[in-house]
Amino acid sequence: MTTIHRRRPASEGGYTCGDETSARIIEAALNLFGERGYEGASTRDIAELAGVNAPALNYYFKNKEGVYSACTEYMVERIWDYLAPTIEAAQALLGTRPDTEQLIDTFCAIQSKIAEFMLVSNRTNSWRKFYAREQAGLGPSAGEEMISQRIGQRIIGVTSGIISRLMGPDASDEECILRSMTLTGQLLPFHLTRTSSLKSLGWDALTPERYAMLMGIVREQTVTLLRGLARE
């Protein structure tokens, strides 16, 4: 994996707590890039929020684009670490001869794992706006490409593969991808526009009970649609 900080030989001097310092800078940058966007967040403000001086930021990341790239890398690595076992199990299943219910259960397992990370994990709180800006194409293009290649395409590859297996050889790749995107997209309002989604429901928070209600509805809709697509 790509390292998110630079080290210098002892002869060059440098910071003794590099991992901790670079992590603080990244967490601060994730918040400010999310709140203000790439153009609106200055390296001076990022350094101040992280509790370091501006030269420390340049030492680890060279410039603002380097900080942004490190933020994206940091987020992508942690998302994939969380999702990888479920995605890889689904890929393995597709290498066998699963029946309809196995395919549907596997699709729902992926959906559930994504929901856990996006909606339940506290670690995503500082990332939500950053991720939303990336998905809207409001950051440097390299960040969007990294997320697409290392997260989005992997998820779409396996979920559209499940739908293709359910529908049979007559279904086009394009149709399977579209159906996969619309099914997994049921969760996005509560991730990318959580405040307005909760307000529409008159909720002040997504409590465990409300989360269970949401996921029950999502699973019911997903199972119904996937069974409808399955060949006899």
C-alpha positions in Angstrom: 0.0 0.0 0.0 1.1 3.6 -0.6 2.6 5.2 2.5 0.9 8.4 3.5 3.9 10.1 5.0 7.6 10.7 4.1 10.5 9.7 6.2 14.0 11.1 6.2 17.2 9.4 7.3 18.3 10.3 10.8 21.2 12.2 9.4 18.7 14.6 7.8 16.9 15.2 11.1 13.1 15.3 10.9 10.1 14.6 13.1 10.2 11.8 15.7 6.5 11.1 15.7 5.9 11.1 12.0 3.0 8.7 11.9 1.1 10.6 14.5 1.8 14.0 12.9 0.9 13.0 9.4 -2.3 11.3 10.7 -3.3 14.5 12.4 -2.7 16.5 9.3 -4.8 14.1 7.2 -7.7 14.1 9.7 -7.7 17.9 9.7 -7.5 18.1 6.0 -10.4 15.6 5.5 -12.6 17.9 7.6 -11.5 21.1 5.9 -11.6 19.8 2.4 -15.1 18.4 3.2 -16.4 21.6 4.6 -14.7 24.1 2.2 -13.7 22.1 -0.9 -10.3 21.9 -2.4 -10.0 25.5 -3.4 -11.4 26.8 -0.1 -9.2 24.9 2.3 -5.7 26.5 2.7 -2.6 24.7 3.8 -2.3 27.3 6.6 -5.7 26.4 8.0 -5.1 22.7 7.7 -1.8 23.0 9.6 -3.5 25.2 12.3 -6.4 22.7 12.8 -3.9 19.8 13.0 -1.8 21.7 15.6 1.3 21.8 13.5 3.3 24.5 11.8 3.0 25.0 8.0 6.5 23.6 7.3 5.5 20.3 8.8 2.7 20.0 6.3 5.1 20.7 3.4 7.6 18.3 4.9 5.2 15.3 4.8 3.1 16.2 1.7 5.0 18.8 -0.3 1.9 20.9 -1.2 -1.9 21.0 -0.9 -2.4 18.6 -3.8 -0.1 16.1 -1.9 -2.2 16.5 1.2 -5.4 15.9 -0.8 -4.0 12.8 -2.4 -2.9 11.5 1.0 -6.5 12.1 2.3 -7.9 10.1 -0.6 -5.4 7.3 -0.2 -6.1 7.2 3.6 -9.9 7.0 3.0 -9.7 4.4 0.2 -7.4 2.1 2.1 -9.7 2.0 5.1 -12.8 1.6 3.1 -11.3 -1.3 1.2 -9.9 -3.0 4.4 -13.5 -3.0 5.7 -15.2 -4.2 2.6 -12.6 -6.6 1.2 -13.6 -9.8 3.0 -17.2 -9.5 1.9 -16.3 -8.6 -1.7 -13.7 -11.3 -2.0 -16.2 -13.9 -0.7 -18.7 -12.8 -3.3 -16.1 -13.1 -6.0 -15.3 -16.6 -4.9 -19.0 -17.6 -4.9 -19.3 -16.4 -8.5 -16.5 -18.9 -9.4 -18.9 -21.7 -8.3 -22.5 -22.7 -9.3 -24.6 -20.8 -6.8 -28.3 -21.0 -6.7 -30.7 -17.9 -6.9 -31.0 -17.6 -3.1 -27.2 -17.7 -2.6 -26.7 -15.0 -5.2 -29.4 -12.8 -3.6 -28.1 -13.3 -0.1 -24.6 -12.4 -1.3 -25.8 -9.2 -2.9 -27.6 -8.3 0.3 -24.5 -9.1 2.3 -22.4 -6.6 0.3 -25.2 -4.0 0.6 -25.3 -4.5 4.3 -21.5 -4.2 4.7 -21.4 -1.0 2.7 -24.3 0.4 4.9 -22.5 -0.5 8.1 -19.4 1.4 7.0 -21.2 4.4 5.6 -24.0 4.8 8.1 -22.9 3.2 11.4 -19.2 3.6 11.7 -18.2 6.8 13.4 -15.0 6.8 11.4 -16.9 8.1 8.3 -18.2 11.2 10.0 -15.3 13.4 8.9 -15.2 11.8 5.5 -18.8 12.2 4.4 -18.6 15.6 2.9 -15.1 14.9 1.4 -16.5 11.8 -0.3 -19.5 13.7 -1.5 -17.4 16.3 -3.1 -15.2 13.7 -4.8 -18.3 11.9 -6.2 -19.5 15.2 -7.6 -16.2 15.8 -9.3 -15.3 18.8 -7.2 -11.8 17.8 -6.3 -8.6 17.0 -8.2 -9.3 14.4 -10.9 -6.7 12.0 -9.5 -8.7 11.5 -6.3 -11.9 10.7 -8.1 -10.0 8.2 -10.3 -8.4 6.5 -7.2 -11.8 6.0 -5.6 -13.3 4.7 -8.8 -10.5 2.2 -9.6 -9.9 0.9 -6.1 -13.5 0.9 -4.6 -16.2 1.7 -7.1 -15.2 -0.6 -9.9 -14.5 -3.5 -7.6 -17.9 -3.2 -6.0 -19.7 -2.8 -9.3 -17.8 -5.6 -10.8 -19.0 -8.2 -8.3 -22.6 -6.8 -7.8 -23.2 -6.5 -11.5 -21.7 -10.0 -11.9 -24.3 -11.3 -9.4 -27.1 -9.7 -11.4 -25.7 -11.1 -14.7 -25.7 -14.6 -13.2 -29.4 -14.1 -12.0 -30.6 -12.7 -15.4 -28.6 -15.0 -17.7 -26.6 -14.5 -20.9 -29.2 -12.3 -22.6 -28.6 -9.5 -20.2 -26.1 -6.9 -21.4 -23.2 -5.7 -19.2 -24.7 -2.2 -19.3 -28.0 -3.3 -18.0 -26.5 -5.3 -15.2 -24.3 -2.4 -14.1 -27.3 0.0 -14.2 -29.4 -2.3 -12.1 -26.5 -2.8 -9.6 -26.0 0.9 -9.3 -29.7 1.7 -8.7 -30.0 -1.0 -6.1 -26.9 0.0 -4.1 -27.9 3.6 -4.5 -30.8 3.2 -2.1 -28.3 3.9 0.7 -26.7 7.1 -0.7 -29.2 9.7 0.6 -28.4 8.7 4.2 -24.7 8.9 3.5 -24.2 11.9 1.2 -27.2 14.0 2.2 -27.8 12.7 5.7 -29.0 15.9 7.2 -31.8 16.6 4.7 -32.8 12.9 4.7 -33.2 12.8 8.4 -35.0 16.1 8.4 -37.5 14.7 5.8 -38.3 12.0 8.3 -38.5 14.2 11.3 -35.5 12.4 12.8 -32.7 14.0 14.7 -30.4 11.0 14.4 -30.1 7.5 12.8 -30.6 5.4 15.9 -30.0 1.7 15.9 -33.8 1.1 15.7 -34.2 3.5 12.8 -31.1 2.0 11.1 -32.7 -1.5 11.4 -35.9 -0.2 9.9 -34.0 1.4 7.0 -32.1 -1.8 6.3 -35.2 -4.0 6.6 -36.8 -1.9 3.9 -33.7 -1.8 1.7 -33.3 -5.6 1.9 -37.0 -6.2 1.2 -36.9 -4.1 -1.9 -33.6 -5.6 -3.0 -34.8 -9.2 -2.6 -38.0 -8.5 -4.4 -36.3 -6.9 -7.3 -33.6 -9.5 -7.6 -36.1 -12.4 -7.4 -38.0 -10.7 -10.2 -34.9 -10.6 -12.4 -33.9 -14.2 -11.8 -34.5 -16.7 -14.6 -36.9 -19.5 -14.0 
